[in-house]
Amino acid sequence: MSKTIVLFGAGRSASRLIQYIQEKSIEKNWRLIIADRDEELLARKQGGHRGTETVFFQLQDEKLRGELVAKADLVISMMPAHLHITIAEDCVRLGKNMLTASYVSKEMENLHEAAVDKGLILLNETGVDPGIDHLSAMKMLDELRQKGAEITCFESFTGGLPAPGVTDNPWQYFFSWNPRNVVLAGSGGAVKFRQEGKYKYIPYHQLFRRTEIVNIDGHGRFEGYPNRDSLRYRKTYGLDTVPTIFRGTFRRPGFCKAWDVFVKLGMTDDSYVLKNDGSMTHREFVNFFLAYHPGDSVELKLMHYLNIPQDSDIMEKLEWIELFSNDPVELEEGTPAQILEYILMKKWAMKPNERDMIVMFHKIGYMLEGENKMIHASMVYEGKSRDNTAMSDTVGLPLGIAAELMLDGKVQQKGVCLPITPDIYLPMLEKLKEFGIGFQEKEVPYQS
């Protein structure tokens, strides 16, 4: 008997998911319906595959949305995260299981009881981060607990970065996923985590100065800054009493110090709009945030304001993105964050010859038989090309594997859930290994 998968959203991160489903469609007797508002994109993603149908779709079309959900044995949403809830409500109403890669929102949580009552699975956070981080962390934590270990420290980092040697960009960074999320990273309130039994709060304006250096064997040094709320996973991971819990994002060393310039100036603010009468240039955009001085250049004012030495590599990075150029800002209006994104896109878009990589790292401290111990686990996965990225693989493959488990009836949880139980994480991790996505674990000397 055939089964139908309805996928809402066909953007960049959906590419590998679509390919996985299409590869499995004959063996599993699956039919795929892709719904998106971009007809050209739909044609590309359909790719002439006989078992794939495409539908032009806009979310506000309630009738079509309901018809598509009603046809599905499984609904997958790759829409922007804030739009999942509309589809999820349809799934609960029509009795359909659903899968996403996004964080569980409060609105999604509120559907839990109704989904349980109908015996439905609304599986979320099944991409890379969140996703693969959950699978790998829970496997390690569960194995340690089964040995009788007491967890004393949990730290986890993930980063999407250029593969080694593919770019001369001094930032060692380009956009391999949603640029807006990168520009707004860490904004919207104080960052929260726990360290040595003490709660820590970092205001946004200090975030990119509070970094941690991590060395991964064979891959060099990385710089981690804290994610917005590390504490949300205490209950999820069973770490309520653990003295240290910290989740962060990786960049290459030097990135955060330079990004801090944008934060300090106010360029990442998304709360008000700047009007552009056609005269705004990159240079003038910078000057908006600096005091008036008739004799000093924009560069000199910036260095004085933020105490940046003239020979600093920060200035090299800012000049490389042509922040001080007279190139026009071709937006009629935009928030500072939107204008910064516009400027960065010119230099941080992936080039045809560039490849990305995903780096993930866990550090777990524990006590076993009265002795403090520590284990490190790392995963480094490189993309194949600009069109076949590590980001797309590490988002799409977990979703595809999870979809297969759900359609095969192998997921035991009900309601709004995460991939944190053995029935989900064990087969997913095994399958991911077949695609070269796996972790290297090693015991290291305990560090307090």
C-alpha positions as CSV (number, residue, x, y, z in Angstrom):
1,M,0.0,0.0,0.0
2,S,1.5,3.4,-1.0
3,K,2.0,6.2,1.5
4,T,2.0,9.9,0.7
5,I,4.4,12.4,2.2
6,V,3.4,16.1,1.8
7,L,6.3,18.5,2.1
8,F,5.5,22.2,2.7
9,G,8.5,24.3,1.7
10,A,11.2,23.5,-0.9
11,G,14.0,25.9,0.0
12,R,17.7,25.2,0.1
13,S,17.7,23.0,3.3
14,A,15.0,20.8,1.8
15,S,17.2,19.6,-1.1
16,R,18.7,16.5,0.5
17,L,15.5,15.6,2.2
18,I,13.7,15.5,-1.2
19,Q,16.5,13.5,-2.7
20,Y,16.4,11.0,0.2
21,I,12.6,10.5,-0.1
22,Q,12.8,10.2,-3.9
23,E,15.6,7.6,-3.6
24,K,13.4,5.5,-1.2
25,S,10.2,6.0,-3.0
26,I,10.3,2.8,-5.2
27,E,11.5,0.5,-2.4
28,K,9.0,2.0,0.1
29,N,6.1,2.7,-2.3
30,W,6.1,6.4,-1.3
31,R,4.5,9.3,-3.1
32,L,5.9,12.8,-2.5
33,I,3.9,16.0,-2.9
34,I,6.0,19.2,-2.7
35,A,4.1,22.5,-2.0
36,D,5.7,25.9,-2.3
37,R,5.0,29.4,-3.6
38,D,8.0,29.4,-6.0
39,E,7.0,27.7,-9.2
40,E,10.5,27.7,-10.7
41,L,11.9,26.2,-7.5
42,L,9.2,23.5,-7.6
43,A,10.2,22.5,-11.1
44,R,13.8,22.1,-10.1
45,K,13.1,20.1,-7.0
46,Q,10.7,17.8,-8.8
47,G,13.6,16.9,-11.1
48,G,11.5,14.8,-13.5
49,H,10.9,12.2,-10.7
50,R,7.8,10.1,-11.5
51,G,6.8,9.7,-7.9
52,T,6.9,13.4,-7.1
53,E,4.1,15.9,-7.6
54,T,4.4,19.6,-7.1
55,V,1.7,22.1,-6.1
56,F,1.8,25.9,-6.2
57,F,0.8,26.8,-2.6
58,Q,0.5,29.8,-0.4
59,L,-0.1,29.3,3.3
60,Q,-3.1,31.5,3.5
61,D,-5.0,29.2,1.1
62,E,-6.9,27.3,3.8
63,K,-8.8,25.1,1.4
64,L,-5.8,23.9,-0.5
65,R,-3.8,23.5,2.7
66,G,-6.5,21.3,4.2
67,E,-6.7,19.2,1.1
68,L,-3.0,18.6,1.0
69,V,-2.8,17.7,4.7
70,A,-5.8,15.3,4.3
71,K,-4.0,13.4,1.5
72,A,-0.9,12.8,3.7
73,D,0.3,9.9,5.7
74,L,3.0,12.2,6.9
75,V,3.3,16.0,6.7
76,I,6.8,17.6,6.8
77,S,7.1,21.3,7.2
78,M,10.2,23.1,6.0
79,M,8.4,26.5,6.1
80,P,9.9,29.3,8.3
81,A,9.6,28.2,11.9
82,H,6.8,30.6,12.9
83,L,4.5,29.2,10.2
84,H,4.7,25.5,11.4
85,I,1.9,26.1,13.9
86,T,-0.7,26.7,11.2
87,I,0.1,23.4,9.5
88,A,0.4,21.6,12.8
89,E,-3.1,22.7,13.8
90,D,-4.4,21.2,10.5
91,C,-2.5,18.0,11.2
92,V,-4.1,17.6,14.7
93,R,-7.6,18.5,13.3
94,L,-7.3,16.0,10.4
95,G,-5.4,13.3,12.4
96,K,-2.0,13.4,10.6
97,N,1.6,12.9,11.9
98,M,4.0,15.8,11.4
99,L,7.8,16.3,11.2
100,T,9.9,19.5,11.5
101,A,13.5,20.5,12.0
102,S,12.7,23.6,14.1
103,Y,12.6,24.3,17.8
104,V,9.4,23.6,19.6
105,S,7.5,26.8,20.1
106,K,5.0,27.5,22.9
107,E,2.2,27.3,20.4
108,M,3.4,23.9,19.3
109,E,3.7,22.7,22.9
110,N,0.1,23.6,23.4
111,L,-0.9,21.0,20.9
112,H,0.6,18.2,22.9
113,E,-2.5,16.9,24.7
114,A,-4.7,17.1,21.7
115,A,-2.1,15.2,19.6
116,V,-1.7,12.5,22.4
117,D,-5.5,12.1,22.5
118,K,-5.5,11.3,18.8
119,G,-2.5,9.1,19.0
120,L,-0.5,11.5,16.7
121,I,3.3,12.2,16.5
122,L,4.4,15.8,16.1
123,L,8.2,15.2,16.0
124,N,10.3,18.4,16.0
125,E,13.9,19.5,16.3
126,T,15.1,16.8,13.9
127,G,17.6,18.6,11.8
128,V,21.3,19.4,12.6
129,D,21.1,21.8,15.6
130,P,18.6,21.1,16.9
131,G,18.6,17.5,15.8
132,I,21.8,15.6,15.4
133,D,23.0,17.3,18.6
134,H,20.0,15.7,20.5
135,L,20.7,12.2,19.0
136,S,24.4,12.2,19.8
137,A,24.1,13.8,23.2
138,M,21.3,11.6,24.5
139,K,23.1,8.4,23.3
140,M,26.2,9.5,25.3
141,L,24.3,10.6,28.4
142,D,22.1,7.4,28.4
143,E,25.2,5.2,28.1
144,L,27.0,6.9,31.0
145,R,23.9,6.7,33.2
146,Q,23.5,3.0,32.5
147,K,27.1,2.6,33.8
148,G,26.0,4.4,37.0
149,A,27.8,7.7,36.2
150,E,26.7,11.0,37.7
151,I,26.8,13.8,35.0
152,T,28.6,16.9,36.3
153,C,29.1,18.9,33.1
154,F,27.6,19.2,29.7
155,E,28.7,21.5,26.9
156,S,27.7,21.4,23.3
157,F,28.7,23.5,20.2
158,T,27.7,23.5,16.6
159,G,28.9,25.6,13.7
160,G,28.3,25.9,9.9
161,L,31.6,27.2,8.4
162,P,33.6,27.1,5.2
163,A,35.5,23.8,4.6
164,P,39.2,24.2,5.1
165,G,41.2,25.9,2.3
166,V,38.2,26.9,0.1
167,T,38.2,30.6,0.8
168,D,40.6,33.5,1.4
169,N,37.9,35.3,3.3
170,P,39.6,36.7,6.5
171,W,36.4,36.1,8.5
172,Q,36.5,32.4,7.5
173,Y,32.8,32.5,7.2
174,F,30.0,32.6,4.6
175,F,26.3,32.1,4.5
176,S,25.3,28.5,4.2
177,W,21.9,29.0,5.7
178,N,19.4,31.7,6.5
179,P,21.4,35.0,6.6
180,R,18.8,36.7,8.7
181,N,19.3,34.2,11.5
182,V,23.0,34.8,11.5
183,V,22.7,38.6,11.7
184,L,20.2,38.4,14.6
185,A,22.0,35.6,16.5
186,G,22.0,36.1,20.2
187,S,19.7,39.1,20.2
188,G,16.4,39.4,22.0
189,G,17.4,39.1,25.6
190,A,20.1,37.9,27.9
191,V,21.9,34.7,27.3
192,K,21.4,32.1,30.1
193,F,23.5,29.1,31.2
194,R,24.9,27.5,34.3
195,Q,28.5,27.2,35.3
196,E,29.9,25.4,38.3
197,G,26.5,25.6,40.0
198,K,26.1,29.3,39.4
199,Y,23.5,30.8,37.0
200,K,25.2,33.1,34.4
201,Y,23.5,35.8,32.3
202,I,25.3,37.6,29.5
203,P,23.6,40.8,28.0
204,Y,23.6,40.9,24.2
205,H,26.1,43.7,24.1
206,Q,28.7,41.5,25.8
207,L,27.9,38.2,24.1
208,F,30.6,38.2,21.4
209,R,33.3,39.0,24.0
210,R,32.6,36.0,26.1
211,T,33.9,33.2,24.0
212,E,35.5,29.8,24.6
213,I,38.3,28.2,22.4
214,V,38.0,24.5,21.5
215,N,40.6,22.5,19.7
216,I,39.3,19.5,17.6
217,D,41.9,17.0,16.6
218,G,42.8,17.3,12.9
219,H,40.5,20.3,12.4
220,G,42.1,23.1,14.4
221,R,40.8,25.7,16.7
222,F,37.2,27.0,17.0
223,E,35.7,29.9,18.9
224,G,32.4,29.3,20.7
225,Y,29.9,31.9,21.9
226,P,26.9,31.0,24.0
227,N,23.4,30.3,22.6
228,R,20.5,32.3,23.9
229,D,19.1,29.8,26.4
230,S,21.2,26.8,27.4
231,L,18.9,26.1,30.3
232,R,15.9,25.0,28.2
233,Y,17.5,21.5,27.8
234,R,18.1,20.7,31.4
235,K,14.8,18.9,31.7
236,T,15.0,17.5,28.2
237,Y,18.4,15.9,28.8
238,G,17.7,15.0,32.4
239,L,20.3,17.5,33.6
240,D,18.3,19.5,36.2
241,T,20.9,19.2,38.9
242,V,24.1,19.3,36.7
243,P,26.4,22.2,37.8
244,T,27.5,23.2,34.3
245,I,25.3,23.2,31.2
246,F,26.3,25.3,28.2
247,R,25.3,25.3,24.5
248,G,27.1,27.4,22.0
249,T,27.8,28.2,18.3
250,F,31.2,27.8,16.6
251,R,33.1,30.3,14.5
252,R,36.8,30.4,13.6
253,P,38.9,32.4,16.1
254,G,38.8,36.2,15.5
255,F,35.2,36.2,14.1
256,C,33.5,37.2,17.3
257,K,35.7,40.1,18.1
258,A,35.0,41.6,14.7
259,W,31.3,40.8,14.8
260,D,31.2,42.6,18.1
261,V,31.8,45.9,16.2
262,F,28.4,45.5,14.5
263,V,26.7,44.8,17.9
264,K,28.4,47.7,19.6
265,L,27.5,50.1,16.8
266,G,23.8,49.0,16.7
267,M,23.9,47.5,13.2
268,T,22.2,44.3,14.3
269,D,19.2,46.2,15.7
270,D,16.0,45.0,14.0
271,S,13.5,47.2,15.9
272,Y,13.3,50.3,13.7
273,V,13.5,51.3,10.1
274,L,15.9,53.5,8.2
275,K,14.6,55.3,5.2
276,N,16.9,55.5,2.1
277,D,16.4,58.5,-0.2
278,G,19.0,57.0,-2.6
279,S,22.0,58.6,-1.1
280,M,22.9,55.8,1.4
281,T,26.2,54.0,0.8
282,H,28.0,51.4,2.9
283,R,30.1,54.2,4.3
284,E,27.2,56.4,5.1
285,F,25.5,53.5,6.8
286,V,28.5,53.2,9.2
287,N,28.6,56.9,9.7
288,F,24.9,56.9,10.9
289,F,26.2,55.3,14.2
290,L,29.2,57.6,14.8
291,A,29.5,61.1,16.3
292,Y,30.0,64.1,14.0
293,H,33.6,65.3,13.5
294,P,34.4,67.5,10.6
295,G,38.1,66.4,10.3
296,D,38.1,62.7,11.0
297,S,37.4,59.9,8.5
298,V,34.7,57.3,9.2
299,E,37.4,54.7,9.8
300,L,39.2,56.9,12.3
301,K,36.0,57.7,14.2
302,L,35.2,54.0,14.4
303,M,38.6,53.1,15.7
304,H,38.5,55.9,18.3
305,Y,34.9,55.0,19.4
306,L,35.6,51.3,19.9
307,N,39.3,51.5,20.8
308,I,40.4,49.5,17.8
309,P,44.2,49.7,16.9
310,Q,44.9,50.8,13.4
311,D,46.8,47.6,12.6
312,S,44.1,45.3,14.1
313,D,42.8,42.4,12.0
314,I,39.4,43.7,12.9
315,M,39.9,46.6,10.5
316,E,41.1,44.1,7.8
317,K,37.9,42.1,8.2
318,L,35.7,45.2,8.0
319,E,37.5,46.5,5.0
320,W,37.3,43.1,3.3
321,I,33.5,43.2,3.4
322,E,33.7,46.8,1.9
323,L,32.0,48.3,4.8
324,F,33.7,51.7,4.2
325,S,33.1,51.7,0.4
326,N,30.8,54.1,-1.5
327,D,28.8,51.3,-3.0
328,P,25.1,52.1,-2.8
329,V,22.6,50.5,-0.5
330,E,19.9,49.6,-2.9
331,L,17.1,49.2,-0.4
332,E,14.4,51.8,-0.1
333,E,14.2,51.1,3.6
334,G,15.3,48.6,6.1
335,T,16.2,48.0,9.7
336,P,19.9,48.3,10.6
337,A,20.0,44.5,10.7
338,Q,18.4,44.2,7.2
339,I,20.9,46.7,5.8
340,L,23.8,44.9,7.4
341,E,22.6,41.6,5.9
342,Y,22.3,43.3,2.5
343,I,26.0,44.4,2.7
344,L,27.2,41.1,4.0
345,M,25.4,39.1,1.3
346,K,27.6,40.7,-1.4
347,K,30.7,39.2,0.2
348,W,29.4,36.2,2.2
349,A,27.4,34.5,-0.5
350,M,28.9,31.1,-1.3
351,K,30.9,31.1,-4.5
352,P,30.6,28.3,-7.1
353,N,33.9,26.7,-6.0
354,E,33.3,26.9,-2.3
355,R,32.2,24.2,0.1
356,D,30.9,24.3,3.6
357,M,31.3,22.1,6.7
358,I,29.3,21.4,9.9
359,V,31.3,21.0,13.1
360,M,29.7,19.6,16.3
361,F,31.3,19.1,19.6
362,H,30.1,17.7,23.0
363,K,32.0,17.8,26.3
364,I,30.6,15.7,29.1
365,G,32.1,15.5,32.6
366,Y,31.0,12.8,34.9
367,M,31.8,11.0,38.2
368,L,32.1,7.2,38.1
369,E,33.1,5.1,41.1
370,G,34.4,8.2,42.9
371,E,36.6,9.4,40.0
372,N,36.0,12.5,37.9
373,K,36.2,11.7,34.2
374,M,35.5,13.5,30.9
375,I,34.6,12.5,27.4
376,H,34.8,14.6,24.2
377,A,32.8,13.8,21.0
378,S,33.2,15.6,17.7
379,M,31.6,15.4,14.3
380,V,33.0,17.2,11.2
381,Y,31.2,16.8,7.9
382,E,32.1,18.6,4.7
383,G,29.7,19.5,1.9
384,K,30.4,18.4,-1.7
385,S,29.7,21.7,-3.5
386,R,27.7,24.9,-3.3
387,D,24.6,23.1,-4.4
388,N,25.2,20.0,-2.2
389,T,26.1,21.6,1.1
390,A,26.9,20.0,4.5
391,M,24.1,22.2,5.9
392,S,21.5,20.7,3.5
393,D,22.8,17.1,4.2
394,T,22.8,17.5,7.9
395,V,19.3,19.0,8.0
396,G,17.7,16.9,5.3
397,L,19.1,13.5,6.0
398,P,18.0,13.3,9.6
399,L,14.5,14.5,8.5
400,G,14.4,11.8,5.8
401,I,15.5,9.1,8.2
402,A,13.0,10.2,10.8
403,A,10.3,10.2,8.1
404,E,11.1,6.6,7.3
405,L,11.0,5.6,10.9
406,M,7.6,7.3,11.4
407,L,6.1,5.8,8.2
408,D,7.4,2.3,9.2
409,G,5.6,2.7,12.6
410,K,8.9,2.5,14.6
411,V,8.5,5.7,16.6
412,Q,6.9,4.9,20.0
413,Q,6.4,8.5,21.4
414,K,3.1,10.3,20.9
415,G,2.2,14.0,21.0
416,V,4.7,16.9,20.6
417,C,8.1,15.2,21.0
418,L,11.8,15.4,20.3
419,P,14.3,12.7,19.0
420,I,15.7,11.9,22.4
421,T,14.5,8.3,23.0
422,P,16.4,5.2,21.9
423,D,13.7,4.1,19.5
424,I,14.5,7.3,17.5
425,Y,18.2,8.2,18.2
426,L,19.7,4.7,17.8
427,P,18.5,3.9,14.3
428,M,19.0,7.5,13.2
429,L,22.6,7.6,14.3
430,E,23.3,4.2,12.7
431,K,21.8,5.3,9.4
432,L,23.6,8.7,9.4
433,K,26.9,6.8,9.7
434,E,26.2,5.3,6.3
435,F,26.3,8.8,4.9
436,G,29.6,9.7,6.7
437,I,27.9,11.6,9.5
438,G,29.3,10.2,12.7
439,F,31.1,11.1,15.9
440,Q,34.6,10.4,17.2
441,E,34.5,9.9,21.0
442,K,37.5,9.9,23.3
443,E,38.2,10.0,27.0
444,V,40.3,13.1,28.1
445,P,41.8,14.2,31.4
446,Y,39.1,15.8,33.6
447,Q,38.9,19.6,33.4
448,S,36.9,21.5,36.0
